[in-house]
Amino acid sequence: MSNFEEPWRELPSALADVLEPELPALTAEILEAIGREVPEYARPLEGGFGAAVRMGVDEALHRFVALIRDPDSADGASRRIYVALGRGEHRVGRTLDSLQAAYRVGARVAWRRCARAGEVAGLDQATMARLAEAIFAYIDELSADSVEGYAQAQSEVAGAQERRRGELVSALMNGAAPADVAGLSTALAWSVPRTAAAMACPAERLGSLLRRLGPDALGAPFEGLGCVVVPDASGPGRRDTLELAARDTPAGLGPDLDLAGIPGSWRLAKAMLEIAVDDGLAVADEHLGALLVNEAAPVVNRMVARRLAPLAELSPNARARMSATALAYVQHNGNAVAMAQALGLHPQTARYRIARLRDLMGQELLDPDLRFELEIALRASAERPEREA
């Protein structure tokens, strides 16, 4: 560091001998002023708290004098004291305001007493000015060490909270016993809801989604995705809140179930996210048919191959017409008038297509089980180009 960053290097080493005799009285004066001027410290300096403050003041003064005597004598042990003071403030739930105020009080009192000692010793004005600069620069360094300690403590608490959230989300999604869920919830101060829905989103969007959902939503990375537990997801006004939160991210929402059903809600939320094509909320309960087709892909593929085989030899246009006719047939139970209305055709044209369809499909149109498979196959083949586009 330059002398500008460490102004005590510009002070004569003999000044240490002038200041050292003042330290015991100065320590007491600083402690008294801190207790008087900093409300949070206005209590007897007893126990661990008092010992820490007293040691901090005493060490700061002795290290400052040591730096004047030998600017290269700094050591890490002294710095750790002020890092620990910052950590301690976070641990007891205070901001750094009180500690920073105590540093300012200490600097002011130290300068006042050191200035008197300097005058008695006959120091010139230039040396006195450098002494003032050195005192306040030194206090700034102590303050910075405490800020670092406070930030370390914040980070550790945040990390612990994140681990607890991950453990609780994992427990819920894996169907852990209620007692285990209750224990993890208590450690996290999260109120266990009566019902909740699982929401899935891309992992990188989890943080922004949680900020919009508010403090009652519980989220953590899980199975490579962002996983959110949304309490009372079907309650009044909740749908609007969820849609607003997910307005610019793809998110799949499973059904609102009791906590024993959360693993099933998560499976549907993941499946819904997989087939979602746009940003925004995709609700599993509103796309169950699409989910069935997607989740049962091997079975559905066999249905497509077998039930639509009679249409395979047709031209693309003819195949599209007959597929639409077949779907209308199974949906309207072969009623030509209803089919004509659904397809936008003249009833006579619909009857012609029905006859052609019977030629192609034969007895399959008469078997209820085969008609069920045919409808699934037709729906699946209609959805695939749209999903692949």
N, C-alpha and C positions, 0 to 999 in steps of 0.2 A: 504494500500500500504506500501511497505517497504521504509526505508530511502534511499535505492539505487534508487527507482523510484521517490522519492520526496526529492531531495538533500537539499532543503531549510530547512528541519528538522534538518540538521546537523549544521546550522548556529546559532550563538548566537542571541538571540532575541534583544539584545542591538544594533545590526547592523541596525535594522529598524530606530532607531533614527539618525543614521549617514546618511542614504540614503534619508530619507523623505524630508529634506530641498532641495535636489537636483532635486526633481521631476518637479517643474514648468519649470525650465530651460531645463531639460532633455526632457520633452514633446516637447518643441519648437524645440530643436535640432533634435529630431527624425523626426518630421514632415518636417522640412527643408531638411533633408537628403533623406527622402522618395521622396519628390517632385523633388529633384535633380537627384536621381539615378534610379527611377522607371518611365519609360516613360509614362505609362498609368496613373500615378498619378501626372504627371507634369502639373498641372493646379491649379488655385487658389482654396483653400479648402473652398468653399462656398456652400451654400444650403445644401440639405440632404446628398449629398456625403461627403462634407467637414465635416459636423457635425458628420457623422458616423465614419470617419477616426480619427478625433480629439478625440471623445469619446472613441474609441477603444484603442488608445495609452494611454490616460490619465487613463482609467480604468485598463488597463494592468499593468501600473506602480504602481498604488496605491494598486491593489490586490497583486502584488508581494511583496511589502513591508509589507502588512498585513499578508501574509503567513509567512514571516520571523518572525514577531512579535508573531504570533499565527498560527502554521501550521494546526490547525483544524478549521480555520475560513473560509474555502472555501465555496462558495454558488453558487447555480445554476443560479442566475441572471447574474452573471459575465460571466459564460460560454455561456449563451444565446446570449450575444453580439457577440461573435466570430462565433457562429453558424449562426447568422444573416448576418455577413459579408460574409461568404461563400455563403449563399443563394443570397445575393446581387450581387456577382460576376457573378453567373449564370444568374440572371435576366437581367443584362445588356449585356450578351452575351460574357463575357470574360472567359478564362480559369482561373485556380487557380494560374497560373505562377506569375502574378503581385502581388497578395496578399502574396504569399509565399516569393517573393523577398522583399516585404515590411517588412515582419516578420524578415527576415535575416538582413536587414539594421537596423531595430530597435534593434535587439539583439546585433549587433556589436557596435552601438552607446551607448546603455545602458551599456554594459560591459566597454567600454572605460571610460565613465564618472564615473561609480561606482568604477572602479579600482583607479581612481584618488582620489575619496573621501575616499576610504579605505586606501590608502597610507597616506593621510593627517591625518587620524584617527589612524594610526600606527597599522593596522591589520597585523598579521603574514602571511607568505606565504601559510600555509595550509588553513587558512580561506579564503584567496583570491582565492585559487584554487577551494574551495568548492563554493564560490560565483559565479565564472565563470560557473561552472557546473550547478548550480541552475538556472542561467539566461537562459542558452541554453535549459535546460530541460523544463523550464517554457514556453519558446517560442514554443517548440515542442508541448506542450499540447494545446496552443492556435491554432497552425496550424492544429492540429488534429480536434479540434472543428470546424474549418472552413471547413475542408474537409468533415466532417459529414454534415454540412449545405449545402454544394454544392451538395453532393450526394442526400440529401433529395429533393432539388429543381429539380435535374435531374429526380428523380423518380416520382415526382408529375407531371412534364411536360410529361414524358412518359405515365403516367397513364391517363392524360387528352387527349393525342393524341390517346391512345388506345380506350378511350371512344368515341372520335369523329369518329374514323374509324368504330367502331361498329355501331354507329348511322347512318353513311352514308351507310354502307353496308346494314343495315336493311331497310333504306329508299329505296335504289335501288331495293332490292329484293321484297319489298312490293308494288312497283309501285307508290312511292310518286310523288307528283307534281313536275314539273321541277324547280319551284322557291324554293321549300324546298331542293331539291338536290343541287341546285346552292349555297344556303346559307351554307349548311353543307360542301360542297366542298371548298368554300372560306375559311372557318374557318380552314380547314385541309391543305390548299394550294395544293389541288389536282386538276389537270386540267381535266375537264369533257370531255371525249372523244366523238367522233361522234358515234362510234360503240364499242361494247365490248362483250366479252363472259364471262359467269360464269364458274368457275371451282370448283369442289367439291373434298375434300380430307379428310382423317381422321383428327380430330381436333388436335391430338398430332403432326401431320406432318406439320401443317400450317406454323410455324415459319421458318423451313428450306426451304419449298417451296417458301415462299415470298422472302427470301434472294437470292435465285437463280433467281427469276423472275425479280428482279430489282425494282427501286423506282416508276415506273409508275403503277405497279400492286397494287391494293387495296385489303386488306384482313382482315378478322376478323372472329371469331367464329359466326356461325349462324345455328340455328336449330340442334344443336348438332354436326355439322361438321365444317371443315375448309372451308370457302367460300372466293373465290378470284375473283375479277373483273379484267379481262385481257383486256386492251384497244387494239383495232385494232387486234384482235386475228387471223384474216385471212390475215393480211398484209404480205408483202414479208419477208421471213426469220423467221416469227414468229413461224411457226410450229416446226422448228428445236429447237428454244429456249425453247418452251414449253415441247417438248419431253425430252430435256436435263435436264430441271428443275425437271421433274417428273420421272426421270430415276429409282429412288429407292423407289417410293411411289405410291400407287394406286391413280389415279386422273381421274375424269370424266370431260370432257369438253363439255359444251353446245355450240350451234351455236353463231356466231358473229352477233349481232343484234343491232339496235339502242336502246337507253336506255329504251325506253318504252317496249321493248321486253325482257329486262333482267330477269324479273321474270320467263318467259317461258324458257329462257336459263338455269336458275338455276334449274328448275324442271327436265329438261332433263339431266343436269350434275349430279344431285343427283341420278336419275334413272340409269345413266350409271355407276356411282360408285357402285351402289348396285349389278350390275351383273358382274362387273369386277372381274376377277379371278387372275390376276397377277399385280405386280407393273408396273408402267409406265402409259403413257397417253392413255386413252380410249375416243375416239371422238364420241359423240352421233350421229352426222350426218352419220357416217360410220356403225352404228349398229341400224338403225331405226327399222328393222324387229324384232330384238331381244328385243328392247325396247317395241315395241308394244305388243309382246307376254308377256313380264314381267309385264308391266303396266296394261294390260287388263286381268290379270290372271283369275278372276272369269268367264268372258265371254269365254276366251280361254279354260278353263277347261271344260265348257259345250260343246264346239265344239269338244274337244278331246273325251269326253264321248259319244257324239252322232254320230259323223262322223266316228270314228274308232271302233264303237261297232261291225261292221261285222267282224273285224279282231280279236276280243277278244278271240274267241274259238280256234284259231290256236295255234300250238306249238310256242315257242319263236323263233326258227329259221325260221319257215314258216311266222310268223308275221313280222319279220324283212325283209324277202324277199318281201313280199307283200306291206309293208309300203314303201320300196324303189321303188317298181314298181309303186305304186299309186302316189308318189311324182313326179317321172319322167313323168307319164301320164299327170298330170295336168300342169307340166312345159312345156311339148312338145306337148300338145294338142292331145295326143293319137297317135302321129306319131311313128310307130314301129321302123323305121330305126334310128331316132334321139334318141329314148329311148334306143335302143340296144347299140348305141355308148356311151351314158351317163352312162349306167350301166355296160358296158364292156361285153355284151352278144352277142350271135349270133342273128340276126333278128328273126329267127324262134322261138328261146327261148323267145324273147321279146313278140312275138305274142301269144305264149302259156300263158305267164303270164298275158297278157292283157285280154285274154278270161277268165282266172281264176278270175281276178280282177272284170270283169263285172258280173260274177256269184255272187261274194260276195257283190258288191256295188250296182248293179242294176242301177236304173234310176238316182241315185245321180250323176253318172259320166256325165250325159247329161245336168244337170241343172247348168248354169254358177254360180249362187249364191252358190249352194251347193259345187261346185268344189272349189270356193274361200275359203269357210269355211274348206273344206277338206285339202287344202294346208296349211292353218294356223295351223290346228290340227296336221298335219304331221310334220311341222317344229317345233312346240312346243314340241311334244313328242320326236323328235330327239335331241333337245337341252337340255332337262331336265337331262338326265343321265350325260351329260358333266358338267352341272353346279353343280350337287349334288356330283360329284366325289371328 
